[in-house]
Amino acid sequence: MLRSHKARRIKAAWVNLTMLGAWVALCWPNGDPTGREWPALGCGAAAWGQVQQASSNDSQSPGPTAGEMFAASHVVAVVGEERVLVGDLYPADRVTIEMLNNPEFQMHLRKSLKMSIQQKCLAQHFVNSQTTGKPKKERDEVRAKMMAKTAEIFHTKVLPEQVKKAKLETEAEFVQMLEEQGTSLASMMRSFAEQVWADQALREGVKEKPTIELEELRDYYDQHPDQWQRPSRVKFRIMTANFNKYPNRDAAYQAVVEMWNQVYYGGAPFEAVAKKLSTGFSADEGGNFDWTRRGVLKSAQIEEAIFTIPIRALSQVIEDTDGFHVVEVLERQDAYEMTFPQAQGEIRESILKTKRNNMENDFRKKIQELTPIWTRWPQDIPGSRDLSELL
């Protein structure tokens, strides 16, 4: 009955799962998922099978039809020892043979595949870096420990949070929502594990903090003059009597005058009166507006008032198309240009981010070049080979 609402909630929950870097910090306070005590495990087909087995709470569902399964089971790439199926990139019950031959769908599929390959390369690299040189028995033990730990973290930390964000009561309801979207809890956990391992590969592979010279800061400042222009802005608060909240115009006017009197003559705190009597959308916050620039507000009358009346003085009653208002300006800054010393912090942050991104991209490229890759579209992945060589 509420399927459309469920779909929206699960879509939001799925997006939230892509932001897993924060979960790593939460689950491993020291910043290292292995703690150097339990390294990661393999990302190949066998390893994924162990993840799926660990997700034993995943309920059974009728699943896609035979035709859908056939379409979803098409191999589109092999990364290392792991096959990538169409069903790994799109819900199996939504994929048809006709879609596979559709140029528009292929375009989206190729884009998703490219991102998936990049992440799988990183995850596999992290796994291999933890198990290289160890005897097979020890490698298997390491992988088993990692799987168990990953499953535990997913079920005890990630899953409850996703159930909460989806506004559901039980994990069973959440699983049902996943099934309605053509996916599963096991699939979601695989995505979680792979993302965590890929993120950790980046952390270990790009440890060096970029250096920035003073000359770089100065050059950036000189090359981006428009970036340092700061427009005038105001912090203010407002009390409102909307026309649509009162039987007539006079009643709305009397209401805002009463608010004005309580603050000006009665000495009542502005915020308290706004919370109690104002009908504006910021009433619950005491009528407060954070820094506001010209051209942002819908009401030209309110904008004119907040940029002209004295600071900390109550305005006269202001009328616009929505109702009557009283404002008080808390702070006002005139337009100015940031000096180089003022802008250095912002510049440094921007350059650091750019350099860090470049270093991570270089590392991704390096790992991808080291990973054997066969794909249906080798032209999309430099150094990859045609999938037809394997299949």
Sequence and secondary structure as in RCSB ss.txt:
>XXXX:A:sequence
MLRSHKARRIKAAWVNLTMLGAWVALCWPNGDPTGREWPALGCGAAAWGQVQQASSNDSQSPGPTAGEMFAASHV
VAVVGEERVLVGDLYPADRVTIEMLNNPEFQMHLRKSLKMSIQQKCLAQHFVNSQTTGKPKKERDEVRAKMMAKT
AEIFHTKVLPEQVKKAKLETEAEFVQMLEEQGTSLASMMRSFAEQVWADQALREGVKEKPTIELEELRDYYDQHP
DQWQRPSRVKFRIMTANFNKYPNRDAAYQAVVEMWNQVYYGGAPFEAVAKKLSTGFSADEGGNFDWTRRGVLKSA
QIEEAIFTIPIRALSQVIEDTDGFHVVEVLERQDAYEMTFPQAQGEIRESILKTKRNNMENDFRKKIQELTPIWT
RWPQDIPGSRDLSELL
>XXXX:A:secstr
  HHHHHHHHHHHHHHTT  HHHHHHH TTS TTTTTS     SHHHHHHHHHH TT        HHHHHHHT E
EEEETTEEEEHHHHS GGG  HHHHT HHHHHHHHHHHHHHHHHHHHHHHHHHHHHTTS HHHHHHHHHHHHHHH
HHHIIIIIHHHHHHHTT S HHHHHHHHHHTT  HHHHHHHHHHHHHHHHHHHHH  S     HHHHHHHHHH G
GGGEE  EEEEEEEEEEGGGSSSHHHHHHHHHHHHHHHHTT   HHHHHHHH  STTGGGTTEEEEEETT SS H
HHHHHHTTS TT B   EE SSEEEEEEEEEEE  EE  HHHHHHHHHHHHHHHHHHHHHHHHHHHHHHHS EEE
S GGGSTT EEGGGT 
